[in-house]
Structures are given as structure tokens and as C-alpha cells.
Amino acid sequence: MEESIKVINTANAGHYNWGNLCDGWHLVQRDELSIIKEKMPPGASEARHYHQKSRQFFYILTGRATMEVQDKKYFLFPSDGIEIPPLVPHKIRNESEEEMNFIVVSQPESHKDRVIVEK
């Protein structure tokens, strides 16, 4: 059976809110692959966590990100990306004064195997 092809964007993708005033849009939402566009306002962050099976790639579109991976900080700018293997604690933050937009690719999808390490 042939899959239907469609153009996906933030106007027609599934939307959800997370953390403190952050937005996410499921551009691809399958068990084997997830691609999400996320918007993070200034000062926002997520809880430190890891994924049991999911490998993730974060790609910054606009703004600046501070990514804590284990005990090291990485500073990411537009067109920078970082790959996070399974079982590695991480946390993304927007320490800047401007909105940050980024893409998160997870394989397999990450929502079912997220383990919070710290809030």
C-alpha cells in the first residue's frame, strides 16, 4: 500500500505545550522516528533526563541554546547540532534574551522512554 505524501508545517502539524511556556510541533510522529520543531522562550529549560533507547539530534534554527550533556555545557548557535546517545543525561536551556527555535530528531521516538533525572 502506498503512503500518502503531504507537506507538513507548524500550521498543520500536531501541537503540544511543554515545560514553562514551550511549544512543540510533531512534524513526523512514528514509533520508529520522531521529528519535532520546538520553540523555547527566553529563560526556559527542560528537566534533566535521558532516554533508554532513543538517540536524539538537536539542530538549532534560531537563537542560542545551552545544552548540558552529563556534566559538560555546550553552547549552540543557529546551524549547530548535537547528537545525544541513549542513556546519556541531558538538558536544553535558553539562557538568552531571544526566542529559540530548534528541531529534535529522535530514533526511535523518545516520549515513551524518557527518564527524569532532575526537575
N, CA, C and O of each residue as an XYZ file, in Angstrom:
476
protein
N       0.831     -1.178      0.000
C       0.000      0.000      0.000
C       0.880      1.248      0.000
O       1.841      1.328      0.765
N       0.567      2.196     -0.830
C       1.341      3.417     -0.965
C       0.944      4.425      0.114
O      -0.242      4.647      0.359
N       1.939      5.030      0.753
C       1.657      6.055      1.754
C       1.321      7.368      1.062
O       1.855      7.663     -0.007
N       0.450      8.149      1.661
C       0.144      9.460      1.097
C       1.272     10.433      1.447
O       1.858     10.367      2.527
N       1.551     11.313      0.530
C       2.595     12.319      0.703
C       1.904     13.649      0.955
O       0.966     14.015      0.247
N       2.375     14.375      1.974
C       1.801     15.689      2.235
C       2.870     16.629      2.769
O       3.867     16.203      3.351
N       2.642     17.892      2.562
C       3.517     18.936      3.092
C       3.130     19.148      4.544
O       1.948     19.275      4.866
N       4.136     19.187      5.429
C       3.889     19.353      6.860
C       4.575     20.625      7.337
O       5.724     20.894      6.985
N       3.862     21.399      8.139
C       4.431     22.611      8.725
C       3.746     22.859     10.066
O       2.892     22.075     10.480
N       4.109     23.929     10.736
C       3.550     24.177     12.067
C       2.068     24.518     12.031
O       1.406     24.461     13.067
N       1.529     24.870     10.866
C       0.097     25.165     10.769
C      -0.753     23.893     10.759
O      -1.908     23.920     11.184
N      -0.186     22.770     10.273
C      -0.994     21.545     10.186
C      -0.433     20.372     10.999
O      -1.023     19.292     11.004
N       0.683     20.568     11.675
C       1.277     19.503     12.499
C       0.606     19.471     13.874
O       0.057     20.472     14.335
N       0.662     18.301     14.519
C       0.147     18.194     15.878
C       0.947     19.073     16.826
O       2.176     19.000     16.842
N       0.278     19.895     17.608
C       0.931     20.838     18.514
C       0.747     20.396     19.958
O      -0.272     19.800     20.306
N       1.738     20.692     20.802
C       1.616     20.473     22.235
C       2.456     21.508     22.974
O       3.397     22.068     22.413
N       2.111     21.759     24.237
C       2.890     22.630     25.118
C       3.673     21.776     26.089
O       3.213     20.705     26.487
N       4.848     22.235     26.475
C       5.648     21.506     27.447
C       6.456     22.507     28.266
O       6.634     23.663     27.881
N       6.939     22.023     29.409
C       7.789     22.853     30.268
C       7.145     24.181     30.601
O       5.925     24.281     30.737
N       7.974     25.194     30.730
C       7.458     26.518     31.052
C       7.290     27.335     29.772
O       8.212     28.024     29.334
N       6.096     27.246     29.184
C       5.678     28.017     28.015
C       6.384     27.639     26.712
O       6.517     28.478     25.820
N       6.834     26.403     26.591
C       7.461     25.934     25.360
C       6.416     25.281     24.464
O       5.404     24.770     24.944
N       6.670     25.302     23.156
C       5.779     24.714     22.170
C       6.521     23.654     21.371
O       7.724     23.765     21.136
N       5.789     22.626     20.956
C       6.341     21.602     20.084
C       5.340     21.247     18.994
O       4.131     21.239     19.226
N       5.851     20.955     17.807
C       5.024     20.525     16.679
C       5.581     19.214     16.149
O       6.748     19.150     15.763
N       4.769     18.177     16.126
C       5.179     16.866     15.607
C       5.155     16.911     14.089
O       4.093     16.775     13.482
N       6.311     17.099     13.470
C       6.400     17.106     12.013
C       6.349     15.675     11.471
O       5.741     15.420     10.431
N       6.983     14.758     12.173
C       6.898     13.317     11.896
C       6.694     12.637     13.237
O       7.468     12.853     14.169
N       5.658     11.818     13.342
C       5.370     11.137     14.609
C       5.080      9.670     14.328
O       3.943      9.278     14.068
N       6.139      8.874     14.387
C       6.034      7.430     14.178
C       6.793      6.743     15.306
O       7.652      7.353     15.943
N       6.477      5.483     15.552
C       7.184      4.746     16.606
C       8.686      4.686     16.334
O       9.487      4.759     17.265
N       9.068      4.556     15.073
C      10.472      4.387     14.723
C      11.220      5.701     14.498
O      12.450      5.703     14.435
N      10.492      6.827     14.377
C      11.132      8.111     14.095
C      10.226      9.259     14.520
O       9.023      9.252     14.261
N      10.829     10.246     15.177
C      10.106     11.448     15.572
C      10.926     12.661     15.152
O      12.131     12.727     15.394
N      10.250     13.623     14.517
C      10.881     14.901     14.181
C       9.955     15.985     14.716
O       8.787     16.067     14.338
N      10.497     16.812     15.598
C       9.705     17.837     16.266
C      10.385     19.191     16.096
O      11.596     19.311     16.282
N       9.602     20.212     15.742
C      10.087     21.592     15.793
C       9.651     22.131     17.146
O       8.492     21.992     17.537
N      10.583     22.742     17.851
C      10.262     23.264     19.174
C      10.608     24.744     19.254
O      11.535     25.231     18.607
N       9.819     25.444     20.080
C      10.031     26.869     20.334
C      10.183     27.034     21.837
O       9.355     26.562     22.616
N      11.259     27.712     22.233
C      11.570     27.883     23.652
C      11.791     29.370     23.933
O      12.691     29.981     23.356
N      10.975     29.957     24.818
C      11.147     31.384     25.123
C      12.395     31.623     25.987
O      12.959     30.682     26.546
N      12.811     32.874     26.088
C      13.960     33.206     26.933
C      13.769     32.707     28.365
O      12.679     32.815     28.929
N      14.828     32.165     28.941
C      14.805     31.697     30.321
C      14.222     30.315     30.524
O      14.256     29.803     31.643
N      13.692     29.695     29.494
C      13.058     28.379     29.635
C      14.094     27.256     29.615
O      15.186     27.402     29.067
N      13.721     26.138     30.226
C      14.578     24.950     30.196
C      13.709     23.722     30.403
O      12.554     23.820     30.820
N      14.280     22.570     30.107
C      13.591     21.311     30.366
C      14.255     20.619     31.543
O      15.329     21.033     31.979
N      13.635     19.579     32.058
C      14.212     18.802     33.147
C      15.347     17.935     32.613
O      15.281     17.435     31.490
N      16.381     17.762     33.419
C      17.466     16.846     33.034
C      16.872     15.439     32.953
O      16.149     15.007     33.851
N      17.185     14.734     31.871
C      16.603     13.415     31.637
C      17.504     12.617     30.696
O      18.495     13.131     30.178
N      17.149     11.377     30.491
C      17.796     10.553     29.456
C      16.732      9.672     28.840
O      15.613      9.572     29.341
N      17.101      9.038     27.749
C      16.196      8.121     27.060
C      16.816      6.734     27.059
O      18.008      6.575     26.796
N      16.008      5.748     27.350
C      16.511      4.378     27.446
C      16.947      3.828     26.092
O      17.955      3.126     26.013
N      16.206      4.136     25.022
C      16.523      3.589     23.699
C      16.746      4.657     22.634
O      17.449      4.416     21.653
N      16.168      5.805     22.814
C      16.167      6.822     21.767
C      17.508      7.552     21.657
O      18.113      7.942     22.656
N      17.944      7.719     20.420
C      19.091      8.567     20.074
C      18.499      9.855     19.527
O      17.580      9.815     18.709
N      19.015     10.999     19.970
C      18.442     12.271     19.552
C      19.482     13.163     18.882
O      20.678     13.096     19.169
N      18.976     14.006     17.975
C      19.801     15.029     17.344
C      19.049     16.348     17.448
O      17.925     16.470     16.960
N      19.674     17.338     18.087
C      19.113     18.678     18.250
C      19.796     19.603     17.240
O      21.023     19.634     17.150
N      18.992     20.358     16.482
C      19.527     21.266     15.468
C      18.918     22.650     15.683
O      17.700     22.814     15.611
N      19.765     23.643     15.946
C      19.306     24.988     16.276
C      18.995     25.766     14.997
O      19.832     25.878     14.100
N      17.770     26.303     14.934
C      17.342     27.114     13.793
C      17.563     28.596     14.055
O      18.159     29.297     13.238
N      17.075     29.073     15.209
C      17.252     30.478     15.593
C      17.527     30.542     17.088
O      17.132     29.655     17.843
N      18.207     31.599     17.504
C      18.504     31.770     18.921
C      19.764     31.019     19.331
O      20.553     30.586     18.491
N      19.932     30.878     20.638
C      21.106     30.201     21.195
C      20.656     29.208     22.247
O      19.743     29.490     23.023
N      21.285     28.057     22.277
C      20.938     27.019     23.249
C      22.136     26.710     24.129
O      23.286     26.760     23.693
N      21.839     26.393     25.363
C      22.835     25.806     26.252
C      22.388     24.372     26.466
O      21.301     24.127     26.990
N      23.214     23.433     26.064
C      22.896     22.014     26.208
C      23.834     21.419     27.247
O      25.054     21.432     27.083
N      23.252     20.904     28.307
C      24.044     20.206     29.315
C      23.987     18.724     28.988
O      22.908     18.132     28.950
N      25.136     18.132     28.754
C      25.236     16.708     28.454
C      26.155     16.110     29.513
O      27.337     16.445     29.592
N      25.589     15.220     30.325
C      26.253     14.720     31.522
C      26.653     15.930     32.346
O      25.771     16.651     32.811
N      27.934     16.189     32.551
C      28.344     17.330     33.368
C      29.035     18.424     32.555
O      29.722     19.274     33.121
N      28.858     18.408     31.232
C      29.518     19.388     30.378
C      28.479     20.263     29.683
O      27.412     19.783     29.300
N      28.797     21.565     29.521
C      27.919     22.506     28.829
C      28.416     22.724     27.403
O      29.615     22.866     27.162
N      27.476     22.747     26.470
C      27.755     23.066     25.074
C      26.893     24.260     24.699
O      25.716     24.313     25.054
N      27.467     25.215     23.985
C      26.748     26.399     23.554
C      26.514     26.270     22.054
O      27.461     26.177     21.272
N      25.236     26.266     21.660
C      24.858     26.020     20.276
C      24.221     27.265     19.677
O      23.429     27.947     20.328
N      24.572     27.550     18.444
C      24.087     28.701     17.703
C      23.366     28.223     16.444
O      23.433     27.036     16.126
N      22.675     29.113     15.714
C      21.988     28.674     14.503
C      22.914     27.877     13.570
O      24.061     28.257     13.332
N      22.393     26.790     13.063
C      23.087     25.826     12.194
C      23.998     24.872     12.953
O      24.677     24.058     12.327
N      24.038     24.945     14.293
C      24.767     23.967     15.100
C      23.827     22.834     15.474
O      22.626     23.040     15.647
N      24.382     21.641     15.596
C      23.617     20.492     16.052
C      24.437     19.674     17.025
O      25.660     19.801     17.088
N      23.749     18.826     17.789
C      24.434     17.946     18.739
C      23.658     16.636     18.827
O      22.429     16.634     18.900
N      24.383     15.531     18.820
C      23.779     14.203     18.900
C      23.917     13.672     20.316
O      24.992     13.740     20.912
N      22.823     13.143     20.852
C      22.805     12.614     22.215
C      22.472     11.119     22.141
O      21.374     10.756     21.721
N      23.404     10.252     22.542
C      23.129      8.812     22.525
C      22.137      8.404     23.620
O      21.899      9.175     24.550
N      21.562      7.215     23.521
C      20.701      6.713     24.590
C      21.469      6.648     25.915
O      22.691      6.499     25.929
N      20.746      6.759     27.009
C      21.249      6.626     28.382
C      22.134      7.782     28.853
O      22.690      7.720     29.950
N      22.273      8.829     28.049
C      23.121      9.964     28.423
C      22.237     11.105     28.927
O      21.430     11.634     28.163
N      22.374     11.499     30.211
C      21.564     12.595     30.753
C      21.850     13.903     30.018
O      23.002     14.224     29.723
N      20.776     14.658     29.726
C      20.919     15.928     29.026
C      19.772     16.868     29.367
O      18.736     16.465     29.897
N      19.997     18.137     29.041
C      19.014     19.182     29.347
C      19.314     20.364     28.431
O      20.456     20.817     28.355
N      18.288     20.867     27.733
C      18.468     22.052     26.895
C      17.859     23.257     27.603
O      16.808     23.159     28.237
N      18.546     24.405     27.481
C      18.087     25.641     28.120
C      18.249     26.802     27.155
O      19.114     26.791     26.279
N      17.406     27.794     27.333
C      17.546     29.040     26.594
C      17.926     30.115     27.599
O      17.059     30.686     28.261
N      19.207     30.388     27.711
C      19.702     31.395     28.642
C      19.768     32.775     28.015
O      20.173     33.731     28.676
N      19.380     32.897     26.757
C      19.471     34.181     26.055
C      18.209     35.008     26.288
O      17.291     34.578     26.987
N      18.178     36.184     25.703
C      17.020     37.065     25.817
C      16.140     37.010     24.577
O      15.235     37.831     24.421
N      16.398     36.045     23.688
C      15.582     35.904     22.487
C      15.015     34.493     22.387
O      15.571     33.541     22.936
N      13.908     34.381     21.683
C      13.272     33.081     21.475
C      14.218     32.148     20.716
O      14.989     32.590     19.864
N      14.150     30.867     21.032
C      14.968     29.864     20.359
C      14.039     28.877     19.658
O      13.031     28.456     20.225
N      14.381     28.512     18.426
C      13.664     27.502     17.656
C      14.647     26.424     17.253
O      15.761     26.722     16.822
N      14.238     25.168     17.392
C      15.131     24.072     17.048
C      14.332     22.858     16.608
O      13.125     22.765     16.832
N      15.038     21.934     15.978
C      14.473     20.663     15.527
C      15.084     19.564     16.381
O      16.286     19.570     16.643
N      14.253     18.617     16.816
C      14.734     17.432     17.531
C      14.324     16.210     16.723
O      13.142     15.985     16.463
N      15.325     15.426     16.331
C      15.080     14.163     15.632
C      15.382     13.049     16.620
O      16.457     13.023     17.218
N      14.437     12.128     16.795
C      14.617     11.020     17.740
C      14.346      9.701     17.025
O      13.376      9.564     16.279
N      15.230      8.736     17.271
C      15.051      7.419     16.687
C      15.444      6.342     17.690
O      16.605      6.284     18.095
N      14.499      5.476     18.107
C      13.056      5.587     17.863
C      12.496      6.787     18.609
O      13.233      7.500     19.290
N      11.178      7.012     18.479
C      10.576      8.186     19.122
C      10.891      8.172     20.622
O      11.059      7.112     21.224
N      10.967      9.366     21.208
C      11.535      9.494     22.553
C      10.539      9.659     23.689
O      10.932      9.529     24.848
N       9.293      9.933     23.422
C       8.354     10.249     24.504
C       8.046      9.064     25.411
O       7.679      9.262     26.569
N       8.183      7.863     24.923
C       7.826      6.688     25.724
C       8.972      6.163     26.577
O       8.750      5.307     27.433
N      10.187      6.649     26.370
C      11.313      6.107     27.147
C      12.111      7.177     27.879
O      13.297      6.994     28.155
N      11.475      8.271     28.186
C      12.113      9.393     28.888
C      12.161      9.105     30.386
O      11.149      8.739     30.985
N      13.329      9.269     30.984
C      13.526      9.063     32.412
C      14.058     10.371     33.001
O      15.154     10.814     32.659
N      13.273     10.980     33.890
C      13.683     12.254     34.523
C      14.746     11.963     35.570
O      14.600     11.066     36.401
N      15.836     12.756     35.507
C      16.927     12.622     36.465
C      16.816     13.723     37.521
O      17.099     13.493     38.696
N      16.399     14.929     37.090
C      16.269     16.085     38.000
C      15.247     17.023     37.383
O      15.165     17.153     36.161
N      14.468     17.676     38.237
C      13.454     18.617     37.734
C      13.967     20.009     37.657
O      13.237     20.914     37.254
